[in-house]
Structure formats: C-alpha cells, structure tokens
Amino acid sequence: MSQLPDGQTAAAGQAAADHTRQDFWRKENLNFSKPHYRLEKARRIIEKAAGGRECTLLDVGCGPATLMHMLPPNVHYYGIDIAIQRPAPNLLEADIVKAPIGFNGIRFDIVHAQGIFEYVGDVQSRKFAEIAGLLKDDGVFIVSYWNFSHRNPQDYFAHTNIQTIAEFRDDLSRHFTVDRFFPASHNFHQHWPGHKLTQAISMHVNLNIPVISPRLAVEYFACCSARPPRAG
Ligand SMILES: C[S@@+](CC[C@H](N)C(=O)[O-])C[C@H]1O[C@@H](n2cnc3c(N)ncnc32)[C@H](O)[C@@H]1O
C-alpha cells in the first residue's frame, strides 16, 4: 500500500499520466511529419485568408510543424504542441488542456487547429474562449473536427472529446461567427481520399451535400471570424 498521503498519491499518479501522454504524442505525431491531404487543404484556406499580406499564424497542436514549411514567407508561423520535435523560438511545448493557449502575448491574424480538438477532453469551450481572445479583431480561426457520425466510423482510442458535428458547431458559435463549415472530404470509408483523382476533386470541393455529407464526410473544416462586439 502507498506510504504517501492521498493528495500526493493523486499528484504522482497525474504526473505519471501526463508523462505517458506526452511520450505517446512524441512518437505518434511523427506520423504527421509529411504534408498530408488535410494539411494541404488547410494550406489553401490559410493562403486565401492571408491574401498575400504579412500576417501571424498560431498552429495549435502543430505536431512536427509540417505546416510551417508549406506556408509562404508572408505568414509568420508560431506553433504549440504537447510534444515539440525540434525546439525553435517560434515553437512552444505546452499541454493545452492544462495551460492557457497563448504565445508571449501575441495577437494573431490566423489561429489554425487541425486534428486536435478530438483530444482535449472536457475543456473545448474554454479553449475556444482562449483562442477568441488571441485573435485580432479581423482575425480568423480555422479548425478541423472528425465526423463521429460517419457510416463506417474509424474511432481512435486516444479520442477524449467526442460529439456530433452539430454540437461542435454550436459550441463554436458561442465564441465566434462561423462563416463557413464544410466537409474536408467525403469517403465511403472514414479516411482521407487515397486516389489521386478523388483527392484532386475533394481538394477543390467545399460542399455540404444534404443527407450524404452527414454520413460520408470524413471530417469538417470550420472558418470562423472573431465575433463582432455586441451593439449597445
Ligand atoms: C492528430 S495530430 C495532428 C498534428 C497536426 N496538426 C496535423 O494535422 O498534421 C494531434 C496533435 O495534437 C497534439 N496534442 C495532443 N494533445 C495535446 C495537448 N493536450 N496539448 C498540446 N498538443 C496536443 C499532438 O502532439 C499532435 O501533434
């Protein structure tokens, strides 16, 4: 039996769990070291949002910072992740479930979060509020979320934040104006399109198809703007 008082036992247990989680992601996020379909689609959306002007971008759950190498030089990249692979001044290692999202008090033109909100447990709404507070007045938030209602669901044991797309969107609307919400791709099985032709088509098609999208969308993208201040 443990000799430690209960509080200390709990604290030690928590520290071990955190350590394991960071160890897990340190290996797992290496799977995202190369540009992939969803990242390429996000790059296009980001470049449109940037419109060639100098701007700052925060990538939440940046993994190996693959996106950094895909963006043009006018987009000044910052990243946060629980497991940073190559430390650099613009990359911050932090557990966003525990620590507030932020980077040296900078306010961002674009915040991007891809493939991370499925892993944030019960703190989603708080994280949206923090991101809303980091955006410049005309800033945009670009976020992806898995379609847990897919007809052939590919659930992953590490997911800790599971809800319907409608629930995810509703929570976004509490903190942002949701300008666009569309499937990143459709597929009969829940993985990104593998064939070059379907990939090329999906890359350009941002359509919500009634009846079909709810069952075949692999995941969704939302493009949100900072909520305008309430009148009066
Ligand atoms: C599915 S990967 C996506 C990586 C990258 N955004 C992409 O799409 O290529 C999820 C990322 O979230 C990070 N992550 C998971 N939980 C986190 C947490 N609590 N705090 C910060 N980062 C976390 C992981 O280390 C990993 O890099």
The ligand as an SDF file (V2000), in Angstrom:
LIG
                    3D

 27 29  0  0  0  0  0  0  0  0999 V2000
   -3.5950   14.1580  -34.8900 C   0  0  0  0  0  0  0  0  0  0  0  0
   -2.1440   15.0660  -34.5330 S   0  0  0  0  0  0  0  0  0  0  0  0
   -2.2970   16.4380  -35.6820 C   0  0  0  0  0  0  0  0  0  0  0  0
   -0.9990   17.1250  -35.9740 C   0  0  0  0  0  0  0  0  0  0  0  0
   -1.0950   18.2890  -36.9880 C   0  0  0  0  0  0  0  0  0  0  0  0
   -1.9880   19.3210  -36.5220 N   0  0  0  0  0  0  0  0  0  0  0  0
   -1.5580   17.7700  -38.3300 C   0  0  0  0  0  0  0  0  0  0  0  0
   -2.7640   17.8630  -38.6290 O   0  0  0  0  0  0  0  0  0  0  0  0
   -0.7200   17.2830  -39.0990 O   0  0  0  0  0  0  0  0  0  0  0  0
   -2.6230   15.8210  -32.9850 C   0  0  0  0  0  0  0  0  0  0  0  0
   -1.5780   16.7570  -32.4210 C   0  0  0  0  0  0  0  0  0  0  0  0
   -2.0740   17.3310  -31.2220 O   0  0  0  0  0  0  0  0  0  0  0  0
   -1.0460   17.3160  -30.2450 C   0  0  0  0  0  0  0  0  0  0  0  0
   -1.6840   17.2800  -28.9230 N   0  0  0  0  0  0  0  0  0  0  0  0
   -2.4840   16.3030  -28.4140 C   0  0  0  0  0  0  0  0  0  0  0  0
   -2.8920   16.6270  -27.1650 N   0  0  0  0  0  0  0  0  0  0  0  0
   -2.3380   17.8410  -26.8920 C   0  0  0  0  0  0  0  0  0  0  0  0
   -2.3850   18.7050  -25.7630 C   0  0  0  0  0  0  0  0  0  0  0  0
   -3.0880   18.3820  -24.6680 N   0  0  0  0  0  0  0  0  0  0  0  0
   -1.6920   19.8730  -25.7980 N   0  0  0  0  0  0  0  0  0  0  0  0
   -0.9790   20.2210  -26.9100 C   0  0  0  0  0  0  0  0  0  0  0  0
   -0.8990   19.4330  -28.0150 N   0  0  0  0  0  0  0  0  0  0  0  0
   -1.5660   18.2600  -28.0090 C   0  0  0  0  0  0  0  0  0  0  0  0
   -0.2440   16.0530  -30.5530 C   0  0  0  0  0  0  0  0  0  0  0  0
    1.0760   16.0680  -30.0430 O   0  0  0  0  0  0  0  0  0  0  0  0
   -0.2740   16.0560  -32.0770 C   0  0  0  0  0  0  0  0  0  0  0  0
    0.8060   16.7690  -32.6080 O   0  0  0  0  0  0  0  0  0  0  0  0
  1  2  1  0
  2  3  1  0
  2 10  1  0
  3  4  1  0
  4  5  1  0
  5  6  1  0
  5  7  1  0
  7  8  2  0
  7  9  1  0
 10 11  1  0
 11 12  1  0
 11 26  1  0
 12 13  1  0
 13 14  1  0
 13 24  1  0
 14 15  1  0
 14 23  1  0
 15 16  2  0
 16 17  1  0
 17 18  1  0
 17 23  2  0
 18 19  1  0
 18 20  2  0
 20 21  1  0
 21 22  2  0
 22 23  1  0
 24 25  1  0
 24 26  1  0
 26 27  1  0
M  CHG  2   2   1   9  -1
M  END
$$$$
